[in-house]
Amino acid sequence: MAGLAFMSVSFMQQMSARKEQSAAKDLPLALTSSAFLGFGALFVLLWSGVFV
């Protein structure tokens, strides 16, 4: 759930009409959401019996 929340915030920031976009603000948010979604996918696969 946390990964989806961070991904939603990132998506809303990218789609907003702000003029300046900074990699310093976007990169930590993208890395955090990627980590949460990656660990979530890993544990779902392990829970279902797929050994990765």
N, C-alpha and C positions, 0 to 999 in steps of 0.2 A: 504494500500500500504506500509506503514511503517513497519508493521509486516512482510510482505513478504520480504522486503528488509533486515531486520535484520535476518530473517531466512535464506536467501540466503548467507549472509556474514558468519553466523555461519556454514552453510553446507560447504562452501568453505574452511573455516579454518579447519574443521574436516577432509576434504578429502585431504588437502594439505600434502606434504611430510615432514612436520616439525617433528623434533625429540621430542621436549619437548611440552607437553600439560599441561596447567595450568588451574585448576578450577577457579582461581581468574580472569582469562581472559574470560573463557567460561561462567561462571555462570551469570554475569550481562547481557551479550548478550542474553543468553537464557531466562532470566527473562523479559527483555525488549520486545523481540519478542513475548513471550507468552502473555504478557499483551496487546500488540497491537492487536494480533490476537483474543484474548478473547473478548476485547471490540468491535472489529469489528464484530465478530459473534453475540454478544449480540445486537448491534444496528441493524444489518440486520434482526434478528429475530423480534425485536420490530417493525421495519419498515414494515415488512410483515404481522403483525397482530398477531403474536404468543406471547402471554403474558407469560413471564418467571419470 
